């Protein structure tokens, strides 16, 4: 009887140890799955950012790309026209808004103006990332890097006919907090689309 009791005690200790090990493995798997999902989310957002930059189009009607410190607005090619895209920070979220496709000058100007009044709940608005602390965009022009809010290269023309030339590339710098699941800094350099002559 004593041998049976000792055997049961040993088996119960082994079972408790195995249970703790399985529980630790389960928790580690949950953490790894969560980090994988957050990494995939960040990668898909960066892929969308790069796709937008690869399709930037200077329509010469509105600026092809403009960053004012809070929002980045751009016009990009679409299958049957042009869309206005805005990346903006609202309440710790990084949002992307895309206008409907337009093919007339007046409609393009209307959508560009509409991009200045976004509240974050409009149709076409998606939350790209949560936990955004700050973001900055830098422009590469003529081999040097500068803040996109500083004055850029101006094409020929004066007054209302002058326009800012597109940079050759853009550097995106994001600072994320714990709500993003991936706290820290993210930086991405992207070449802009070549413009038609």
Rosetta constraint file for C-alpha pairs under 8 A:
AtomPair CA 1 CA 5 HARMONIC 6.33 0.50
AtomPair CA 2 CA 6 HARMONIC 6.17 0.50
AtomPair CA 3 CA 7 HARMONIC 6.09 0.50
AtomPair CA 4 CA 8 HARMONIC 6.13 0.50
AtomPair CA 5 CA 9 HARMONIC 6.14 0.50
AtomPair CA 6 CA 10 HARMONIC 6.19 0.50
AtomPair CA 7 CA 11 HARMONIC 6.12 0.50
AtomPair CA 8 CA 12 HARMONIC 6.06 0.50
AtomPair CA 9 CA 13 HARMONIC 6.27 0.50
AtomPair CA 10 CA 14 HARMONIC 6.23 0.50
AtomPair CA 11 CA 15 HARMONIC 6.03 0.50
AtomPair CA 12 CA 16 HARMONIC 6.13 0.50
AtomPair CA 13 CA 17 HARMONIC 6.17 0.50
AtomPair CA 14 CA 18 HARMONIC 6.06 0.50
AtomPair CA 15 CA 19 HARMONIC 6.04 0.50
AtomPair CA 16 CA 20 HARMONIC 6.29 0.50
AtomPair CA 17 CA 21 HARMONIC 6.25 0.50
AtomPair CA 18 CA 22 HARMONIC 6.11 0.50
AtomPair CA 19 CA 23 HARMONIC 6.05 0.50
AtomPair CA 20 CA 24 HARMONIC 6.13 0.50
AtomPair CA 21 CA 25 HARMONIC 6.21 0.50
AtomPair CA 22 CA 26 HARMONIC 6.10 0.50
AtomPair CA 23 CA 27 HARMONIC 6.23 0.50
AtomPair CA 24 CA 28 HARMONIC 6.08 0.50
AtomPair CA 25 CA 29 HARMONIC 6.13 0.50
AtomPair CA 26 CA 30 HARMONIC 6.34 0.50
AtomPair CA 27 CA 31 HARMONIC 6.30 0.50
AtomPair CA 28 CA 32 HARMONIC 6.11 0.50
AtomPair CA 29 CA 33 HARMONIC 6.02 0.50
AtomPair CA 30 CA 34 HARMONIC 6.13 0.50
AtomPair CA 31 CA 35 HARMONIC 6.21 0.50
AtomPair CA 32 CA 36 HARMONIC 6.07 0.50
AtomPair CA 33 CA 37 HARMONIC 6.21 0.50
AtomPair CA 34 CA 38 HARMONIC 6.26 0.50
AtomPair CA 35 CA 39 HARMONIC 6.03 0.50
AtomPair CA 35 CA 181 HARMONIC 7.07 0.50
AtomPair CA 35 CA 182 HARMONIC 7.72 0.50
AtomPair CA 36 CA 40 HARMONIC 6.09 0.50
AtomPair CA 37 CA 41 HARMONIC 6.08 0.50
AtomPair CA 38 CA 42 HARMONIC 6.23 0.50
AtomPair CA 38 CA 180 HARMONIC 7.52 0.50
AtomPair CA 38 CA 181 HARMONIC 6.08 0.50
AtomPair CA 38 CA 182 HARMONIC 6.88 0.50
AtomPair CA 39 CA 43 HARMONIC 6.13 0.50
AtomPair CA 39 CA 182 HARMONIC 7.49 0.50
AtomPair CA 40 CA 44 HARMONIC 6.11 0.50
AtomPair CA 41 CA 45 HARMONIC 6.28 0.50
AtomPair CA 42 CA 46 HARMONIC 6.22 0.50
AtomPair CA 42 CA 129 HARMONIC 7.41 0.50
AtomPair CA 43 CA 47 HARMONIC 6.09 0.50
AtomPair CA 44 CA 48 HARMONIC 6.26 0.50
AtomPair CA 45 CA 49 HARMONIC 6.22 0.50
AtomPair CA 45 CA 128 HARMONIC 6.05 0.50
AtomPair CA 45 CA 129 HARMONIC 7.60 0.50
AtomPair CA 46 CA 50 HARMONIC 6.12 0.50
AtomPair CA 46 CA 188 HARMONIC 7.95 0.50
AtomPair CA 47 CA 51 HARMONIC 6.12 0.50
AtomPair CA 48 CA 52 HARMONIC 6.19 0.50
AtomPair CA 49 CA 53 HARMONIC 6.32 0.50
AtomPair CA 50 CA 54 HARMONIC 6.01 0.50
AtomPair CA 50 CA 190 HARMONIC 6.42 0.50
AtomPair CA 51 CA 55 HARMONIC 6.39 0.50
AtomPair CA 52 CA 56 HARMONIC 6.37 0.50
AtomPair CA 52 CA 76 HARMONIC 6.71 0.50
AtomPair CA 52 CA 85 HARMONIC 7.91 0.50
AtomPair CA 53 CA 76 HARMONIC 7.97 0.50
AtomPair CA 53 CA 190 HARMONIC 7.00 0.50
AtomPair CA 53 CA 191 HARMONIC 7.17 0.50
AtomPair CA 53 CA 192 HARMONIC 5.27 0.50
AtomPair CA 53 CA 193 HARMONIC 6.60 0.50
AtomPair CA 54 CA 191 HARMONIC 7.12 0.50
AtomPair CA 54 CA 192 HARMONIC 5.37 0.50
AtomPair CA 54 CA 193 HARMONIC 4.62 0.50
AtomPair CA 55 CA 76 HARMONIC 5.04 0.50
AtomPair CA 55 CA 77 HARMONIC 5.47 0.50
AtomPair CA 55 CA 192 HARMONIC 7.55 0.50
AtomPair CA 55 CA 193 HARMONIC 5.70 0.50
AtomPair CA 56 CA 64 HARMONIC 6.54 0.50
AtomPair CA 56 CA 65 HARMONIC 7.48 0.50
AtomPair CA 56 CA 74 HARMONIC 6.61 0.50
AtomPair CA 56 CA 75 HARMONIC 5.72 0.50
AtomPair CA 56 CA 76 HARMONIC 4.28 0.50
AtomPair CA 56 CA 77 HARMONIC 6.55 0.50
AtomPair CA 56 CA 192 HARMONIC 6.65 0.50
AtomPair CA 56 CA 193 HARMONIC 5.85 0.50
AtomPair CA 57 CA 64 HARMONIC 5.68 0.50
AtomPair CA 57 CA 74 HARMONIC 7.93 0.50
AtomPair CA 57 CA 75 HARMONIC 5.64 0.50
AtomPair CA 57 CA 76 HARMONIC 4.97 0.50
AtomPair CA 57 CA 77 HARMONIC 6.05 0.50
AtomPair CA 57 CA 193 HARMONIC 7.49 0.50
AtomPair CA 57 CA 195 HARMONIC 6.61 0.50
AtomPair CA 58 CA 62 HARMONIC 7.72 0.50
AtomPair CA 58 CA 63 HARMONIC 6.55 0.50
AtomPair CA 58 CA 64 HARMONIC 4.16 0.50
AtomPair CA 58 CA 65 HARMONIC 7.71 0.50
AtomPair CA 58 CA 75 HARMONIC 6.96 0.50
AtomPair CA 58 CA 166 HARMONIC 7.52 0.50
AtomPair CA 58 CA 195 HARMONIC 6.99 0.50
AtomPair CA 59 CA 63 HARMONIC 7.34 0.50
AtomPair CA 59 CA 64 HARMONIC 6.41 0.50
AtomPair CA 59 CA 75 HARMONIC 7.55 0.50
AtomPair CA 60 CA 64 HARMONIC 7.31 0.50
AtomPair CA 60 CA 163 HARMONIC 7.85 0.50
AtomPair CA 61 CA 105 HARMONIC 7.05 0.50
AtomPair CA 61 CA 108 HARMONIC 7.98 0.50
AtomPair CA 61 CA 109 HARMONIC 7.46 0.50
AtomPair CA 62 CA 108 HARMONIC 7.81 0.50
AtomPair CA 62 CA 109 HARMONIC 6.74 0.50
AtomPair CA 62 CA 112 HARMONIC 7.33 0.50
AtomPair CA 63 CA 74 HARMONIC 7.19 0.50
AtomPair CA 63 CA 75 HARMONIC 7.58 0.50
AtomPair CA 63 CA 163 HARMONIC 7.49 0.50
AtomPair CA 63 CA 164 HARMONIC 7.32 0.50
AtomPair CA 64 CA 73 HARMONIC 7.97 0.50
AtomPair CA 64 CA 74 HARMONIC 5.27 0.50
AtomPair CA 64 CA 75 HARMONIC 5.25 0.50
AtomPair CA 64 CA 76 HARMONIC 7.79 0.50
AtomPair CA 64 CA 166 HARMONIC 6.77 0.50
AtomPair CA 65 CA 72 HARMONIC 7.19 0.50
AtomPair CA 65 CA 73 HARMONIC 5.66 0.50
AtomPair CA 65 CA 74 HARMONIC 4.25 0.50
AtomPair CA 65 CA 75 HARMONIC 6.71 0.50
AtomPair CA 65 CA 166 HARMONIC 6.72 0.50
AtomPair CA 66 CA 72 HARMONIC 5.68 0.50
AtomPair CA 66 CA 73 HARMONIC 5.25 0.50
AtomPair CA 66 CA 74 HARMONIC 6.40 0.50
AtomPair CA 66 CA 148 HARMONIC 7.75 0.50
AtomPair CA 67 CA 71 HARMONIC 5.79 0.50
AtomPair CA 67 CA 72 HARMONIC 4.32 0.50
AtomPair CA 67 CA 73 HARMONIC 6.40 0.50
AtomPair CA 67 CA 137 HARMONIC 7.32 0.50
AtomPair CA 67 CA 148 HARMONIC 6.13 0.50
AtomPair CA 67 CA 149 HARMONIC 6.16 0.50
AtomPair CA 68 CA 72 HARMONIC 6.71 0.50
AtomPair CA 68 CA 148 HARMONIC 7.90 0.50
AtomPair CA 68 CA 149 HARMONIC 5.92 0.50
AtomPair CA 69 CA 136 HARMONIC 7.00 0.50
AtomPair CA 69 CA 137 HARMONIC 7.97 0.50
AtomPair CA 69 CA 149 HARMONIC 6.86 0.50
AtomPair CA 70 CA 88 HARMONIC 6.05 0.50
AtomPair CA 70 CA 89 HARMONIC 6.47 0.50
AtomPair CA 71 CA 86 HARMONIC 6.56 0.50
AtomPair CA 71 CA 87 HARMONIC 5.63 0.50
AtomPair CA 71 CA 88 HARMONIC 4.37 0.50
AtomPair CA 71 CA 89 HARMONIC 6.96 0.50
AtomPair CA 72 CA 86 HARMONIC 5.54 0.50
AtomPair CA 72 CA 87 HARMONIC 5.18 0.50
AtomPair CA 72 CA 88 HARMONIC 6.48 0.50
AtomPair CA 73 CA 84 HARMONIC 7.01 0.50
AtomPair CA 73 CA 85 HARMONIC 5.74 0.50
AtomPair CA 73 CA 86 HARMONIC 4.45 0.50
AtomPair CA 73 CA 87 HARMONIC 6.62 0.50
AtomPair CA 73 CA 115 HARMONIC 7.51 0.50
AtomPair CA 74 CA 84 HARMONIC 5.75 0.50
AtomPair CA 74 CA 85 HARMONIC 5.38 0.50
AtomPair CA 74 CA 86 HARMONIC 6.52 0.50
AtomPair CA 75 CA 82 HARMONIC 6.55 0.50
AtomPair CA 75 CA 83 HARMONIC 5.70 0.50
AtomPair CA 75 CA 84 HARMONIC 4.58 0.50
AtomPair CA 75 CA 85 HARMONIC 6.22 0.50
AtomPair CA 76 CA 82 HARMONIC 5.65 0.50
AtomPair CA 76 CA 83 HARMONIC 5.54 0.50
AtomPair CA 76 CA 84 HARMONIC 6.47 0.50
AtomPair CA 76 CA 85 HARMONIC 7.30 0.50
AtomPair CA 77 CA 81 HARMONIC 6.36 0.50
AtomPair CA 77 CA 82 HARMONIC 4.83 0.50
AtomPair CA 77 CA 83 HARMONIC 6.58 0.50
AtomPair CA 78 CA 82 HARMONIC 5.07 0.50
AtomPair CA 78 CA 83 HARMONIC 6.37 0.50
AtomPair CA 78 CA 101 HARMONIC 6.83 0.50
AtomPair CA 80 CA 101 HARMONIC 7.11 0.50
AtomPair CA 80 CA 102 HARMONIC 7.88 0.50
AtomPair CA 80 CA 103 HARMONIC 7.24 0.50
AtomPair CA 81 CA 101 HARMONIC 5.83 0.50
AtomPair CA 81 CA 102 HARMONIC 5.45 0.50
AtomPair CA 81 CA 103 HARMONIC 4.74 0.50
AtomPair CA 82 CA 101 HARMONIC 5.48 0.50
AtomPair CA 82 CA 102 HARMONIC 5.38 0.50
AtomPair CA 82 CA 103 HARMONIC 6.28 0.50
AtomPair CA 82 CA 108 HARMONIC 7.67 0.50
AtomPair CA 83 CA 98 HARMONIC 6.64 0.50
AtomPair CA 83 CA 99 HARMONIC 5.53 0.50
AtomPair CA 83 CA 100 HARMONIC 6.17 0.50
AtomPair CA 83 CA 101 HARMONIC 4.90 0.50
AtomPair CA 83 CA 102 HARMONIC 6.22 0.50
AtomPair CA 83 CA 108 HARMONIC 7.73 0.50
AtomPair CA 84 CA 98 HARMONIC 5.81 0.50
AtomPair CA 84 CA 99 HARMONIC 5.29 0.50
AtomPair CA 84 CA 100 HARMONIC 7.86 0.50
AtomPair CA 84 CA 108 HARMONIC 7.64 0.50
AtomPair CA 84 CA 111 HARMONIC 6.58 0.50
AtomPair CA 84 CA 112 HARMONIC 6.34 0.50
AtomPair CA 84 CA 115 HARMONIC 7.73 0.50
AtomPair CA 85 CA 96 HARMONIC 7.04 0.50
AtomPair CA 85 CA 97 HARMONIC 5.62 0.50
AtomPair CA 85 CA 98 HARMONIC 4.48 0.50
AtomPair CA 85 CA 99 HARMONIC 6.45 0.50
AtomPair CA 85 CA 115 HARMONIC 8.00 0.50
AtomPair CA 86 CA 95 HARMONIC 7.96 0.50
AtomPair CA 86 CA 96 HARMONIC 5.69 0.50
AtomPair CA 86 CA 97 HARMONIC 5.11 0.50
AtomPair CA 86 CA 98 HARMONIC 6.51 0.50
AtomPair CA 86 CA 115 HARMONIC 6.62 0.50
AtomPair CA 87 CA 94 HARMONIC 7.00 0.50
AtomPair CA 87 CA 95 HARMONIC 5.63 0.50
AtomPair CA 87 CA 96 HARMONIC 4.60 0.50
AtomPair CA 87 CA 97 HARMONIC 6.53 0.50
AtomPair CA 88 CA 94 HARMONIC 5.81 0.50
AtomPair CA 88 CA 95 HARMONIC 5.28 0.50
AtomPair CA 88 CA 96 HARMONIC 6.57 0.50
AtomPair CA 89 CA 93 HARMONIC 5.64 0.50
AtomPair CA 89 CA 94 HARMONIC 4.60 0.50
AtomPair CA 89 CA 95 HARMONIC 6.07 0.50
AtomPair CA 89 CA 132 HARMONIC 7.48 0.50
AtomPair CA 90 CA 94 HARMONIC 6.47 0.50
AtomPair CA 90 CA 95 HARMONIC 7.13 0.50
AtomPair CA 90 CA 120 HARMONIC 7.09 0.50
AtomPair CA 92 CA 130 HARMONIC 6.12 0.50
AtomPair CA 92 CA 131 HARMONIC 5.23 0.50
AtomPair CA 92 CA 132 HARMONIC 4.79 0.50
AtomPair CA 92 CA 133 HARMONIC 6.13 0.50
AtomPair CA 93 CA 127 HARMONIC 6.51 0.50
AtomPair CA 93 CA 128 HARMONIC 7.43 0.50
AtomPair CA 93 CA 129 HARMONIC 5.71 0.50
AtomPair CA 93 CA 130 HARMONIC 4.43 0.50
AtomPair CA 93 CA 131 HARMONIC 5.99 0.50
AtomPair CA 93 CA 132 HARMONIC 5.54 0.50
AtomPair CA 94 CA 127 HARMONIC 6.03 0.50
AtomPair CA 94 CA 128 HARMONIC 5.53 0.50
AtomPair CA 94 CA 129 HARMONIC 5.10 0.50
AtomPair CA 94 CA 130 HARMONIC 6.36 0.50
AtomPair CA 94 CA 132 HARMONIC 6.27 0.50
AtomPair CA 95 CA 120 HARMONIC 7.17 0.50
AtomPair CA 95 CA 125 HARMONIC 6.61 0.50
AtomPair CA 95 CA 126 HARMONIC 5.63 0.50
AtomPair CA 95 CA 127 HARMONIC 4.57 0.50
AtomPair CA 95 CA 128 HARMONIC 5.35 0.50
AtomPair CA 95 CA 129 HARMONIC 7.15 0.50
AtomPair CA 96 CA 124 HARMONIC 7.98 0.50
AtomPair CA 96 CA 125 HARMONIC 5.58 0.50
AtomPair CA 96 CA 126 HARMONIC 5.36 0.50
AtomPair CA 96 CA 127 HARMONIC 6.51 0.50
AtomPair CA 96 CA 128 HARMONIC 6.39 0.50
AtomPair CA 97 CA 122 HARMONIC 7.95 0.50
AtomPair CA 97 CA 124 HARMONIC 5.32 0.50
AtomPair CA 97 CA 125 HARMONIC 4.19 0.50
AtomPair CA 97 CA 126 HARMONIC 6.42 0.50
AtomPair CA 98 CA 124 HARMONIC 5.30 0.50
AtomPair CA 98 CA 125 HARMONIC 6.69 0.50
AtomPair CA 99 CA 111 HARMONIC 6.49 0.50
AtomPair CA 99 CA 124 HARMONIC 6.54 0.50
AtomPair CA 102 CA 107 HARMONIC 6.04 0.50
AtomPair CA 102 CA 108 HARMONIC 6.04 0.50
AtomPair CA 103 CA 107 HARMONIC 7.24 0.50
AtomPair CA 103 CA 108 HARMONIC 7.29 0.50
AtomPair CA 104 CA 108 HARMONIC 6.28 0.50
AtomPair CA 105 CA 109 HARMONIC 6.29 0.50
AtomPair CA 106 CA 110 HARMONIC 6.22 0.50
AtomPair CA 107 CA 111 HARMONIC 6.20 0.50
AtomPair CA 108 CA 112 HARMONIC 6.14 0.50
AtomPair CA 109 CA 113 HARMONIC 6.21 0.50
AtomPair CA 110 CA 114 HARMONIC 6.11 0.50
AtomPair CA 111 CA 115 HARMONIC 6.29 0.50
AtomPair CA 112 CA 116 HARMONIC 7.31 0.50
AtomPair CA 113 CA 117 HARMONIC 7.50 0.50
AtomPair CA 114 CA 118 HARMONIC 6.95 0.50
AtomPair CA 118 CA 122 HARMONIC 7.03 0.50
AtomPair CA 120 CA 125 HARMONIC 6.40 0.50
AtomPair CA 121 CA 125 HARMONIC 6.47 0.50
AtomPair CA 129 CA 180 HARMONIC 6.71 0.50
AtomPair CA 130 CA 179 HARMONIC 6.21 0.50
AtomPair CA 130 CA 180 HARMONIC 5.11 0.50
AtomPair CA 131 CA 176 HARMONIC 5.41 0.50
AtomPair CA 131 CA 177 HARMONIC 5.10 0.50
AtomPair CA 131 CA 178 HARMONIC 6.54 0.50
AtomPair CA 131 CA 179 HARMONIC 4.53 0.50
AtomPair CA 131 CA 180 HARMONIC 4.48 0.50
AtomPair CA 132 CA 174 HARMONIC 7.24 0.50
AtomPair CA 132 CA 175 HARMONIC 6.15 0.50
AtomPair CA 132 CA 176 HARMONIC 4.68 0.50
AtomPair CA 132 CA 177 HARMONIC 6.44 0.50
AtomPair CA 132 CA 180 HARMONIC 7.23 0.50
AtomPair CA 133 CA 174 HARMONIC 7.74 0.50
AtomPair CA 133 CA 175 HARMONIC 5.42 0.50
AtomPair CA 133 CA 176 HARMONIC 5.41 0.50
AtomPair CA 133 CA 177 HARMONIC 6.38 0.50
AtomPair CA 134 CA 174 HARMONIC 6.08 0.50
AtomPair CA 134 CA 175 HARMONIC 5.32 0.50
AtomPair CA 134 CA 176 HARMONIC 7.36 0.50
AtomPair CA 135 CA 172 HARMONIC 7.42 0.50
AtomPair CA 135 CA 173 HARMONIC 5.56 0.50
AtomPair CA 135 CA 174 HARMONIC 4.49 0.50
AtomPair CA 135 CA 175 HARMONIC 6.22 0.50
AtomPair CA 136 CA 172 HARMONIC 6.11 0.50
AtomPair CA 136 CA 173 HARMONIC 5.23 0.50
AtomPair CA 136 CA 174 HARMONIC 6.71 0.50
AtomPair CA 137 CA 147 HARMONIC 6.62 0.50
AtomPair CA 137 CA 148 HARMONIC 6.12 0.50
AtomPair CA 137 CA 170 HARMONIC 6.78 0.50
AtomPair CA 137 CA 171 HARMONIC 5.67 0.50
AtomPair CA 137 CA 172 HARMONIC 4.84 0.50
AtomPair CA 137 CA 173 HARMONIC 6.34 0.50
AtomPair CA 138 CA 145 HARMONIC 6.47 0.50
AtomPair CA 138 CA 146 HARMONIC 5.50 0.50
AtomPair CA 138 CA 147 HARMONIC 4.55 0.50
AtomPair CA 138 CA 148 HARMONIC 5.03 0.50
AtomPair CA 138 CA 170 HARMONIC 5.73 0.50
AtomPair CA 138 CA 171 HARMONIC 4.95 0.50
AtomPair CA 138 CA 172 HARMONIC 6.61 0.50
AtomPair CA 139 CA 145 HARMONIC 5.61 0.50
AtomPair CA 139 CA 146 HARMONIC 5.42 0.50
AtomPair CA 139 CA 147 HARMONIC 6.09 0.50
AtomPair CA 139 CA 148 HARMONIC 5.18 0.50
AtomPair CA 139 CA 167 HARMONIC 5.76 0.50
AtomPair CA 139 CA 168 HARMONIC 7.52 0.50
AtomPair CA 139 CA 169 HARMONIC 6.07 0.50
AtomPair CA 139 CA 170 HARMONIC 4.85 0.50
AtomPair CA 139 CA 171 HARMONIC 6.38 0.50
AtomPair CA 140 CA 144 HARMONIC 5.43 0.50
AtomPair CA 140 CA 145 HARMONIC 4.55 0.50
AtomPair CA 140 CA 146 HARMONIC 6.56 0.50
AtomPair CA 140 CA 167 HARMONIC 5.59 0.50
AtomPair CA 140 CA 168 HARMONIC 5.67 0.50
AtomPair CA 140 CA 169 HARMONIC 5.10 0.50
AtomPair CA 140 CA 170 HARMONIC 6.13 0.50
AtomPair CA 140 CA 171 HARMONIC 7.75 0.50
AtomPair CA 141 CA 145 HARMONIC 6.55 0.50
AtomPair CA 141 CA 146 HARMONIC 7.78 0.50
AtomPair CA 141 CA 152 HARMONIC 7.93 0.50
AtomPair CA 141 CA 153 HARMONIC 7.74 0.50
AtomPair CA 141 CA 167 HARMONIC 5.09 0.50
AtomPair CA 141 CA 168 HARMONIC 5.84 0.50
AtomPair CA 141 CA 169 HARMONIC 7.49 0.50
AtomPair CA 142 CA 168 HARMONIC 7.86 0.50
AtomPair CA 146 CA 150 HARMONIC 7.18 0.50
AtomPair CA 148 CA 152 HARMONIC 7.48 0.50
AtomPair CA 152 CA 164 HARMONIC 5.94 0.50
AtomPair CA 152 CA 165 HARMONIC 6.93 0.50
AtomPair CA 153 CA 164 HARMONIC 5.61 0.50
AtomPair CA 153 CA 165 HARMONIC 5.46 0.50
AtomPair CA 153 CA 166 HARMONIC 7.97 0.50
AtomPair CA 154 CA 162 HARMONIC 6.47 0.50
AtomPair CA 154 CA 163 HARMONIC 5.49 0.50
AtomPair CA 154 CA 164 HARMONIC 4.42 0.50
AtomPair CA 154 CA 165 HARMONIC 5.68 0.50
AtomPair CA 155 CA 162 HARMONIC 6.07 0.50
AtomPair CA 155 CA 163 HARMONIC 5.61 0.50
AtomPair CA 155 CA 164 HARMONIC 6.14 0.50
AtomPair CA 155 CA 165 HARMONIC 6.03 0.50
AtomPair CA 156 CA 162 HARMONIC 6.15 0.50
AtomPair CA 156 CA 163 HARMONIC 7.70 0.50
AtomPair CA 157 CA 161 HARMONIC 5.12 0.50
AtomPair CA 157 CA 162 HARMONIC 4.30 0.50
AtomPair CA 157 CA 163 HARMONIC 7.45 0.50
AtomPair CA 158 CA 162 HARMONIC 4.66 0.50
AtomPair CA 167 CA 192 HARMONIC 7.40 0.50
AtomPair CA 168 CA 191 HARMONIC 6.16 0.50
AtomPair CA 168 CA 192 HARMONIC 5.77 0.50
AtomPair CA 169 CA 189 HARMONIC 7.03 0.50
AtomPair CA 169 CA 190 HARMONIC 5.54 0.50
AtomPair CA 169 CA 191 HARMONIC 4.15 0.50
AtomPair CA 169 CA 192 HARMONIC 5.19 0.50
AtomPair CA 170 CA 189 HARMONIC 5.70 0.50
AtomPair CA 170 CA 190 HARMONIC 5.35 0.50
AtomPair CA 170 CA 191 HARMONIC 6.39 0.50
AtomPair CA 170 CA 192 HARMONIC 7.12 0.50
AtomPair CA 171 CA 187 HARMONIC 7.01 0.50
AtomPair CA 171 CA 188 HARMONIC 5.67 0.50
AtomPair CA 171 CA 189 HARMONIC 4.35 0.50
AtomPair CA 171 CA 190 HARMONIC 6.45 0.50
AtomPair CA 172 CA 186 HARMONIC 7.92 0.50
AtomPair CA 172 CA 187 HARMONIC 5.50 0.50
AtomPair CA 172 CA 188 HARMONIC 5.14 0.50
AtomPair CA 172 CA 189 HARMONIC 6.33 0.50
AtomPair CA 173 CA 185 HARMONIC 7.12 0.50
AtomPair CA 173 CA 186 HARMONIC 5.78 0.50
AtomPair CA 173 CA 187 HARMONIC 4.49 0.50
AtomPair CA 173 CA 188 HARMONIC 6.68 0.50
AtomPair CA 174 CA 185 HARMONIC 5.58 0.50
AtomPair CA 174 CA 186 HARMONIC 5.03 0.50
AtomPair CA 174 CA 187 HARMONIC 6.33 0.50
AtomPair CA 175 CA 183 HARMONIC 7.51 0.50
AtomPair CA 175 CA 184 HARMONIC 5.74 0.50
AtomPair CA 175 CA 185 HARMONIC 4.55 0.50
AtomPair CA 175 CA 186 HARMONIC 6.46 0.50
AtomPair CA 176 CA 180 HARMONIC 6.19 0.50
AtomPair CA 176 CA 182 HARMONIC 6.89 0.50
AtomPair CA 176 CA 183 HARMONIC 4.87 0.50
AtomPair CA 176 CA 184 HARMONIC 5.31 0.50
AtomPair CA 176 CA 185 HARMONIC 6.26 0.50
AtomPair CA 176 CA 186 HARMONIC 7.85 0.50
AtomPair CA 177 CA 181 HARMONIC 7.48 0.50
AtomPair CA 177 CA 182 HARMONIC 7.11 0.50
AtomPair CA 177 CA 183 HARMONIC 4.40 0.50
AtomPair CA 177 CA 184 HARMONIC 6.52 0.50
AtomPair CA 178 CA 182 HARMONIC 6.50 0.50
AtomPair CA 178 CA 183 HARMONIC 5.09 0.50
AtomPair CA 179 CA 183 HARMONIC 7.70 0.50
